[in-house]
């Protein structure tokens, strides 16, 4: 008996060395690929390296498990026997301590922990395909093209070597279960390497980023790693005597599916009888189910086909019912029954739902990455308004259309650029004719409405200058656009009703908004300066006119007064001449005395005449003196 065990042990030694070499090669391959994947030197075109490293790590776990199973099992160390004297035990404890330590370590089940850690690293490498390489850009340089070509060649070489190893272990799969498990793990590496080579070839020679192919390749090693983790976790809930062997922990069912086709019902029944003692051939429930299954399937298919003629329309829906391809009625919301498909079919339409599209040159580009009819991303009611929804002129908005229009200078030919954010709300008409027209006259209603609206917006913008567009009221522009778009849609017979046109903003391009503001401010300042100068000129003109009118009036009054005085003097002189002719010398003497009295009326006079007192003749002084005279009384000399 011992001799037979020795022969088996000697037979297992070469297998253990083979598994050890395979484990070392898998470790080196997984480490190198993981380092390349985690470093930031590779672009997104090398994302297939991460799942290849994960597949190599799975092979490492299987190879280590096969090596552990192939190594000869040494019996557990026996408990030390001998004298139990304290002095002897104290003197020999250092000899017995290693045996006790090894025995304690063997009682701990380390293999499930190793499998769990390895499966975790494999999952992280697969996740790097999405999260790490998804953040890296593609490199289109000639050096990157050469690196991708070399990587494609290396992947093909690795696939060939893996194929040789897989065929070697698959040939021994019937004799050794560990070889079958290794063959399945190697086939996963083979598939992943071929997919990586395909990704590199598509990028190198067709300039195609086959990210979807790399993501699909990452799913296979990720699923196997998850299975390893589940198997390792289940071993903790099993008693030590019934624990699975190292190979059974990494015996992947998914990898077995790659080795051979799924088992037939007979093989499944035989497996159940062998493992659990369940014989499905003696189950009358299963026999009855199998016998009634065809009739039940036919009945279910028939009922499902008949139910295809039943249509339930929501309150916001209506449908055009087609019988043998011809529209016969328009169904309103509710439950309706018709002929089953394909004899009868209901084409569902909106029932009064208002939809909004963005009328801009970038709407078609937005359709490539999402719904072009969505005017804005949904946000919470109490959330902060996104920056792309503000109306600042110096910010580029994603839904604006830019149009080159004629300039406002009539002296020379020039052009201006205007940016406009226009939204259009539309709905299918309420009548049945509009419902049919929207269904059969337009294959894509949003595209038709957007094309017509975009054309009318461009036509309106091209027929006005930038200043006229900015100064005009947006409601006036919106109403004119609504009428123009509705007229075009009615001409096409589309059955679409334009509810409203919303002008969010009309402004110069964001890059020149500051300059446009400066020009407008300069024009405003110039207009204000001109108005101020005109006001000053008007004030000075009015003041000058007032002064001129005052001077003219004063001169006219002085001239009239002078003329009246001259006329009065002329009249007086003529009267004096007539009186002088009539009175003779007496009038002349009287005139002389009158004028002398008038001239000396306000003068202080002193008469010196020696003849007045000669002979003491009485003389009466008839001169009058004012009260302001210095003497205050008449004097006689």
C-alpha positions in Angstrom: 0.0 0.0 0.0 2.8 2.4 0.8 4.6 1.4 -2.3 1.5 2.3 -4.4 1.3 5.7 -2.7 4.9 6.3 -3.4 4.4 5.6 -7.1 1.4 8.0 -7.2 3.5 10.7 -5.4 6.3 10.3 -7.9 3.8 10.6 -10.8 2.4 13.8 -9.3 5.8 15.6 -9.0 6.1 16.4 -12.7 2.5 17.6 -12.8 3.2 19.9 -9.8 6.2 21.3 -11.6 4.1 21.9 -14.7 1.5 23.7 -12.7 4.1 25.7 -10.9 5.7 26.9 -14.2 2.2 27.8 -15.5 1.4 29.7 -12.3 4.7 31.6 -12.6 4.0 32.5 -16.2 0.5 33.6 -15.4 1.7 35.7 -12.5 4.3 37.5 -14.6 1.8 38.1 -17.4 -0.9 39.3 -15.1 1.6 41.6 -13.3 3.0 43.1 -16.5 -0.4 43.7 -18.0 -1.8 45.1 -14.8 1.1 47.6 -14.5 0.6 48.7 -18.1 -3.2 49.0 -17.5 -2.9 51.0 -14.3 -0.1 53.4 -15.6 -1.2 56.6 -17.3 1.0 56.1 -20.3 -1.5 54.1 -22.4 -4.5 55.6 -24.1 -8.1 54.3 -24.4 -7.1 52.2 -27.4 -5.4 49.7 -25.0 -8.4 49.2 -22.8 -8.5 45.5 -23.7 -5.3 44.9 -21.7 -7.2 45.1 -18.4 -9.5 42.1 -19.1 -6.6 40.1 -20.4 -4.7 40.7 -17.2 -7.8 39.6 -15.2 -8.1 36.4 -17.3 -4.4 35.7 -16.6 -5.0 36.2 -12.9 -7.8 33.7 -13.0 -5.4 31.2 -14.6 -3.0 31.9 -11.8 -5.6 30.9 -9.2 -6.5 27.7 -11.1 -2.8 26.8 -11.6 -2.0 27.3 -7.9 -5.0 25.2 -6.9 -3.9 22.4 -9.3 -0.4 22.6 -7.8 -1.8 22.2 -4.3 -3.9 19.2 -5.4 -0.9 17.6 -7.2 1.6 17.9 -4.3 1.9 14.8 -2.0 -0.1 15.2 1.1 2.1 14.7 4.3 0.3 13.4 7.3 -0.4 15.9 10.1 2.3 16.0 12.8 1.5 13.8 15.7 1.1 15.2 19.1 4.5 15.2 21.0 4.8 12.4 23.5 7.2 11.9 26.3 7.8 12.9 29.8 5.8 15.7 31.0 8.2 16.9 33.6 8.3 20.7 33.7 12.0 20.9 33.6 12.2 18.6 30.5 9.3 20.5 28.8 11.0 23.8 29.5 14.3 22.5 28.1 12.7 21.1 24.8 10.0 23.7 24.1 12.0 25.3 21.2 12.1 21.9 19.4 8.3 21.3 19.7 7.2 24.9 18.9 7.7 24.7 15.1 5.6 21.5 14.9 2.8 23.1 16.9 2.9 26.3 14.7 2.8 24.3 11.5 -0.1 22.2 12.8 -2.0 25.4 13.8 -1.4 27.0 10.4 -2.6 23.9 8.7 -5.9 24.1 10.6 -6.6 27.5 9.1 -8.2 27.4 5.6 -6.1 30.0 3.8 -7.0 29.0 0.3 -10.5 30.5 0.3 -9.0 33.8 1.4 -6.4 33.7 -1.4 -9.1 33.0 -4.0 -11.2 35.8 -2.7 -8.3 38.3 -2.8 -7.4 37.1 -6.3 -11.0 37.4 -7.5 -11.2 40.9 -6.1 -8.1 42.0 -8.0 -9.5 40.4 -11.2 -12.8 42.3 -10.7 -10.9 45.6 -10.2 -8.9 45.0 -13.4 -12.2 44.4 -15.3 -13.7 47.5 -13.8 -10.7 49.5 -15.1 -11.9 48.8 -18.6 -14.9 51.1 -17.9 -13.7 53.6 -15.2 -10.0 54.0 -15.8 -9.7 53.8 -19.6 -13.1 55.6 -20.0 -11.4 58.8 -18.7 -8.4 58.6 -21.1 -8.5 60.0 -24.6 -7.6 58.2 -27.8 -4.1 58.8 -29.3 -4.0 59.3 -33.0 -0.3 59.9 -33.4 1.9 57.8 -35.7 3.8 56.5 -32.7 0.6 55.3 -31.0 -0.4 53.6 -34.3 2.8 51.7 -34.3 2.4 50.7 -30.6 -1.1 49.4 -31.3 0.2 47.3 -34.2 2.9 45.8 -31.9 0.3 45.1 -29.3 -1.9 43.4 -31.8 1.0 41.1 -32.9 1.8 40.4 -29.2 -1.9 39.5 -28.5 -1.9 37.1 -31.5 1.4 35.4 -30.3 -0.1 35.1 -26.8 -3.3 33.6 -28.2 -1.2 31.0 -30.1 0.8 30.0 -27.0 -2.4 29.9 -25.0 -4.0 27.7 -27.6 -1.1 25.2 -27.5 -1.3 25.1 -23.7 -5.1 24.7 -23.7 -4.9 21.8 -26.2 -2.3 20.1 -24.0 -4.4 20.3 -20.9 -7.6 19.5 -22.8 -6.1 16.2 -24.0 -5.5 15.2 -20.4 -8.9 16.5 -19.1 -10.5 13.0 -18.9 -7.6 11.7 -16.7 -7.2 14.6 -14.4 -10.0 17.0 -13.4 -7.5 19.8 -12.6 -6.4 19.7 -16.2 -10.0 20.2 -17.4 -10.4 23.2 -15.1 -7.1 24.6 -16.4 -8.2 24.1 -20.0 -11.3 26.1 -19.3 -9.4 29.0 -17.7 -6.9 29.0 -20.6 -9.7 29.1 -23.1 -10.9 32.3 -21.4 -7.5 33.8 -21.9 -7.5 32.7 -25.5 -10.9 34.3 -26.2 -9.8 37.5 -24.4 -6.5 37.7 -26.3 -8.3 37.2 -29.6 -10.8 40.0 -28.7 -7.9 42.3 -27.7 -6.2 41.6 -31.0 -9.4 42.4 -32.9 -9.8 45.7 -31.0 -6.2 46.6 -31.8 -6.6 45.7 -35.5 -9.8 47.7 -35.8 -8.1 50.7 -34.3 -4.9 50.4 -36.3 -6.3 49.7 -39.8 -9.9 51.0 -39.7 -9.5 53.8 -37.1 -12.5 52.4 -35.2 -12.7 52.6 -31.4 -14.2 49.2 -30.6 -14.9 50.0 -27.0 -18.0 47.8 -27.0 -15.9 44.8 -28.0 -13.5 45.4 -25.1 -16.3 45.8 -22.7 -17.9 42.6 -23.8 -14.5 40.8 -23.4 -14.2 42.2 -19.8 -17.6 40.6 -18.9 -16.2 37.0 -19.2 -13.3 37.2 -16.7 -15.4 39.4 -14.4 -18.2 36.7 -14.3 -15.6 34.0 -13.6 -14.0 36.1 -10.9 -17.5 36.6 -9.3 -18.1 32.9 -9.4 -14.7 32.3 -7.7 -15.6 34.7 -4.9 -19.0 33.1 -4.3 -17.4 29.6 -4.2 -14.7 30.8 -1.8 -17.4 32.4 0.5 -19.5 29.2 0.5 -16.6 27.1 1.8 -16.7 29.1 5.1 -20.2 27.7 5.7 -19.2 24.1 5.2 -17.7 21.9 8.0 -13.9 21.3 7.7 -14.5 17.6 6.9 -16.8 18.4 4.0 -14.8 21.4 2.6 -14.1 21.5 -1.1 -10.7 20.8 -2.4 -8.6 23.7 -3.8 -9.5 22.8 -7.4 -13.2 22.6 -6.6 -13.1 26.2 -5.3 -11.9 27.5 -8.7 -13.9 25.0 -10.8 -15.9 27.6 -12.8 -19.1 26.5 -14.4 -18.9 29.4 -16.9 -15.5 28.2 -18.1 -16.9 24.6 -18.5 -19.5 26.1 -20.9 -16.6 27.1 -23.2 -15.2 23.6 -23.2 -18.2 21.7 -24.4 -21.9 22.4 -25.2 -24.5 22.4 -22.4 -25.6 19.0 -21.0 -28.6 17.3 -22.6 -31.6 16.4 -20.5 -30.4 12.8 -20.3 -27.1 13.9 -18.9 -28.8 16.2 -16.4 -31.0 13.4 -15.3 -28.0 11.1 -14.9 -26.1 13.7 -13.0 -29.1 14.2 -10.6 -29.4 10.4 -10.0 -25.6 10.1 -9.4 -25.3 13.1 -7.0 -28.6 13.4 -5.3 -30.5 10.1 -6.0 -33.3 11.9 -7.8 -34.8 9.9 -10.7 -36.9 12.2 -12.9 -38.1 9.2 -15.0 -40.5 8.1 -12.2 -42.1 11.5 -11.6 -45.7 11.6 -12.8 -45.8 15.4 -12.3 -43.0 15.8 -14.7 -44.5 13.3 -17.1 -47.9 15.1 -17.1 -46.2 18.5 -17.5 -44.3 17.3 -20.5 -47.4 15.7 -22.1 -49.5 18.9 -21.6 -46.8 21.4 -22.4 -47.4 21.5 -26.2 -51.1 22.1 -25.9 -50.5 24.8 -23.2 -47.9 26.5 -25.3 -50.2 26.5 -28.4 -53.1 27.9 -26.2 -50.9 30.6 -24.8 -49.6 31.6 -28.2 -53.1 31.8 -29.6 -54.4 33.9 -26.7 -51.4 36.2 -26.9 -52.1 36.6 -30.7 -55.7 37.4 -30.1 -54.8 39.9 -27.4 -52.7 41.7 -29.9 -55.9 43.2 -31.2 -56.8 44.8 -27.9 -55.4 48.3 -27.4 -55.5 50.4 -24.2 -55.0 54.1 -24.8 -54.1 56.5 -22.0 -55.7 59.9 -21.5 -52.8 61.5 -23.4 -53.0 59.1 -26.3 -55.1 58.3 -29.3 -54.5 56.0 -32.2 -55.3 55.6 -35.9 -56.7 52.1 -36.4 -55.5 50.4 -39.6 -57.5 47.4 -40.9 -55.6 45.5 -43.6 -53.2 48.5 -43.9 -55.9 51.1 -44.5 -56.9 53.7 -41.8 -60.5 53.3 -40.9 -60.9 55.1 -37.6 -59.3 57.3 -35.0 -59.6 55.8 -31.5 -59.9 58.1 -28.5 -58.5 57.3 -25.0 -59.9 54.1 -23.6 -60.2 50.3 -24.3 -60.5 49.3 -27.9 -60.7 45.9 -29.7 -59.8 45.2 -33.3 -58.4 42.5 -35.5 -55.2 40.8 -34.2 -51.9 41.6 -35.8 -51.0 41.7 -38.6 -54.6 42.2 -39.9 -55.3 45.1 -37.6 -52.9 47.6 -36.1 -53.2 50.7 -34.0 -50.7 53.6 -34.6 -50.5 55.5 -31.3 -50.4 59.3 -31.4 -50.3 62.1 -28.9 -53.7 63.5 -27.7 -53.2 67.2 -27.0 -49.6 66.8 -25.6 -47.5 69.9 -26.2 -43.9 69.2 -27.2 -41.1 71.7 -27.5 -38.2 71.6 -29.8 -35.1 73.8 -30.1 -34.9 75.7 -33.4 -31.1 75.9 -33.9 -28.4 74.7 -36.2 -27.1 72.5 -33.5 -30.3 70.5 -33.0 -29.3 67.9 -35.4 -26.0 67.5 -33.7 -27.8 67.0 -30.4 -29.9 64.2 -31.9 -26.7 62.2 -32.2 -26.2 62.2 -28.5 -29.7 62.4 -27.2 -33.1 63.7 -27.7 -33.0 66.9 -29.8 -36.5 67.9 -28.8 -35.5 68.2 -25.2 -35.2 72.0 -24.7 -33.3 71.7 -21.4 -32.1 69.0 -19.0 -34.5 68.2 -16.1 -33.5 69.8 -12.8 -35.0 69.9 -9.4 -37.4 72.7 -8.5 -35.1 74.0 -5.7 -31.9 73.4 -7.5 -29.5 76.0 -8.8 -30.1 77.1 -12.4 -27.5 75.6 -14.7 -25.1 78.0 -16.3 -26.2 76.9 -19.7 -29.7 78.2 -19.1 -28.7 81.8 -18.2 -29.2 84.6 -20.7 -25.9 86.4 -20.4 -24.6 87.5 -23.8 -21.0 86.6 -23.1 -21.8 82.9 -22.5 -22.2 80.4 -25.4 -25.5 78.5 -25.1 -25.8 75.0 -26.5 -29.1 75.6 -28.3 -28.4 78.9 -30.1 -28.4 79.3 -33.9 -25.8 81.7 -35.4 -26.7 83.5 -38.6 -24.8 85.9 -40.9 -27.0 88.8 -41.8 -26.6 92.1 -43.7 -25.1 95.0 -41.9 -26.9 98.3 -41.1 -24.4 100.5 -43.0 -25.9 101.5 -46.4 -22.7 103.2 -47.6 -20.7 100.0 -48.0 -21.3 96.2 -48.1 -20.9 94.6 -44.7 -22.1 91.7 -42.7 -23.1 91.0 -39.1 -23.5 87.9 -37.0 -26.5 87.3 -34.7 -27.1 84.5 -32.2 -30.7 83.5 -31.4 -32.2 80.9 -29.0 -35.6 80.1 -30.3 -38.0 77.4 -29.0 -41.2 76.2 -30.7 -44.1 74.5 -28.9 -46.3 72.3 -31.1 -48.9 69.6 -30.9 -50.9 67.3 -33.2 -54.1 68.9 -34.3 -57.3 68.0 -32.4 -59.2 66.8 -35.4 -59.1 63.3 -36.8 -57.9 64.6 -40.2 -54.9 66.2 -38.4 -54.1 62.9 -36.6 -54.1 61.1 -40.0 -52.0 63.8 -41.6 -49.4 63.8 -38.9 -49.1 60.1 -39.1 -49.0 59.6 -42.9 -47.6 62.8 -44.2 -44.5 63.1 -42.0 -42.3 60.2 -41.1 -40.6 62.2 -38.4 -42.8 65.0 -37.0 -40.1 66.7 -34.8 -37.6 66.7 -37.7 -40.2 68.2 -40.1 -41.2 70.9 -37.6 -37.6 71.7 -36.8 -36.6 72.0 -40.4 -39.5 74.3 -41.3 -39.0 76.4 -38.1 -35.3 76.6 -38.7 -35.8 77.8 -42.3 -38.3 80.5 -41.2 -36.0 81.7 -38.4 -33.1 82.0 -40.8 -35.3 83.8 -43.3 -36.5 86.3 -40.7 -33.0 86.9 -39.3 -31.6 87.4 -42.7 -34.2 90.1 -43.5 -33.3 92.3 -40.5 -30.3 94.0 -39.2 -28.7 93.3 -35.8 -29.9 96.6 -34.3 -33.4 96.1 -35.6 -33.6 92.5 -34.1 -32.3 93.6 -30.7 -34.5 96.7 -30.5 -37.7 94.9 -31.6 -39.9 93.3 -29.0 -39.5 89.6 -28.7 -43.2 89.0 -28.6 -43.6 90.6 -32.0 -40.8 88.5 -33.4 -42.3 85.3 -31.9 -45.8 86.0 -33.3 -44.4 86.6 -36.8 -42.4 83.5 -36.7 -45.4 81.5 -35.4 -47.6 82.6 -38.2 -44.9 81.9 -40.8 -44.2 78.4 -39.5 -47.9 77.6 -39.2 -48.5 78.7 -42.8 -45.7 76.5 -44.0 -47.0 73.5 -42.0 -50.5 74.0 -43.3 -49.1 74.1 -46.9 -47.5 70.8 -46.3 -50.7 69.4 -44.8 -48.8 68.0 -41.8 -51.6 68.3 -39.3 -49.3 70.1 -36.8 -50.5 73.0 -34.8 -47.9 75.6 -33.6 -48.9 76.6 -30.1 -46.2 79.2 -29.5 -42.8 80.4 -30.4 -40.6 81.4 -27.5 -37.7 83.8 -28.2 -35.3 83.2 -25.3 -32.6 85.6 -26.5 -31.4 87.5 -29.5 -27.9 88.9 -29.2 -24.5 89.2 -30.9 -22.1 86.3 -30.7 -20.6 85.7 -27.3 -17.1 86.5 -28.5 -18.0 90.0 -29.6 -20.7 90.8 -27.0 -18.3 93.0 -24.9 -17.2 94.9 -28.0 -20.8 95.3 -29.1 -21.7 96.7 -25.7 -18.7 99.1 -26.0 -19.9 100.3 -29.4 -23.5 100.7 -28.1 -22.2 102.6 -25.1 -20.1 104.8 -27.4 -23.1 105.5 -29.6 -25.2 106.4 -26.6 -22.5 108.7 -25.2 -22.2 110.3 -28.7 -25.9 110.8 -28.9 -26.0 112.2 -25.4 -23.2 114.6 -26.3 -24.9 115.7 -29.4 -28.2 116.3 -27.6 -26.4 118.2 -24.9 -24.7 120.4 -27.5 -28.0 121.0 -29.2 -29.6 122.0 -26.0 -26.8 124.4 -25.2 -27.0 125.9 -28.7 -30.8 126.2 -28.4 -30.4 128.0 -25.0 -27.8 130.4 -26.4 -29.9 131.0 -29.5 -33.0 131.8 -27.3 -31.0 134.1 -25.1 -29.5 135.9 -28.1 -33.0 136.2 -29.7 -34.3 137.6 -26.4 -31.6 140.1 -26.1 -32.1 141.2 -29.7 -35.8 141.6 -29.2 -35.2 143.6 -26.1 -32.7 145.9 -27.9 -35.0 146.3 -30.8 -37.9 147.2 -28.6 -35.8 149.7 -26.5 -34.5 151.3 -29.7 -38.0 151.5 -31.1 -39.3 153.1 -27.9 -36.4 155.6 -27.8 -36.9 156.5 -31.4 -40.7 157.0 -30.9 -40.0 159.2 -27.8 -37.4 161.3 -29.6 -39.7 161.7 -32.6 -42.6 162.7 -30.3 -40.3 165.2 -28.5 -39.2 166.6 -31.8 -42.7 167.0 -33.0 -43.7 168.7 -29.8 -40.8 171.1 -30.1 -41.7 171.7 -33.7 -45.3 172.4 -32.8 -44.2 174.7 -29.9 -41.7 176.5 -32.2 -44.4 177.0 -34.8 -46.8 178.4 -32.1 -44.1 180.7 -30.9 -43.4 182.0 -34.3 -47.1 182.7 -34.9 -47.4 184.4 -31.4 -44.3 186.5 -32.2 -45.7 187.7 -35.4 -48.9 188.6 -33.6 -47.4 190.2 -30.4 -44.4 191.9 -31.7 -41.7 193.0 -29.3 -43.9 192.5 -26.3 -44.1 188.8 -27.0 -40.4 188.6 -27.6 -39.7 190.3 -24.3 -42.2 188.1 -22.5 -40.7 185.0 -24.1 -37.4 186.1 -22.9 -38.6 186.6 -19.4 -40.4 183.3 -19.4 -37.4 181.4 -20.6 -35.2 183.3 -18.2 -37.5 182.5 -15.3 -37.6 178.9 -16.5 -33.9 178.7 -16.7 -33.4 180.3 -13.3 -36.1 178.4 -11.6 -33.9 176.1 -9.6 -30.9 178.5 -9.2 -29.9 180.6 -6.2 -29.6 184.1 -7.6 -27.9 187.2 -6.2 -28.7 190.5 -8.1 -26.1 193.2 -7.7 -27.3 196.6 -9.1 -26.2 199.9 -7.7 -29.1 201.6 -9.3 -31.6 199.9 -7.1 -30.8 202.0 -4.0 -30.0 205.4 -5.7 -32.2 208.1 -4.3 -33.7 205.6 -1.9 -36.3 204.7 -4.3 -38.5 201.9 -3.2 -37.9 198.7 -5.1 -40.0 195.6 -4.8 -38.1 192.3 -5.6 -40.6 190.1 -7.3 -38.2 187.1 -7.4 -39.1 184.0 -5.7 -36.7 181.8 -3.6 -37.0 178.2 -2.7 -37.1 176.9 0.8 -33.7 175.4 0.4 -32.0 178.7 -0.1 -29.2 179.4 2.3 -30.7 182.7 3.5 -34.2 181.3 3.5 -35.7 184.7 2.6 -35.7 187.3 -0.1 -32.8 189.7 -0.1 -32.6 193.3 -1.3 -29.2 194.9 -2.1 
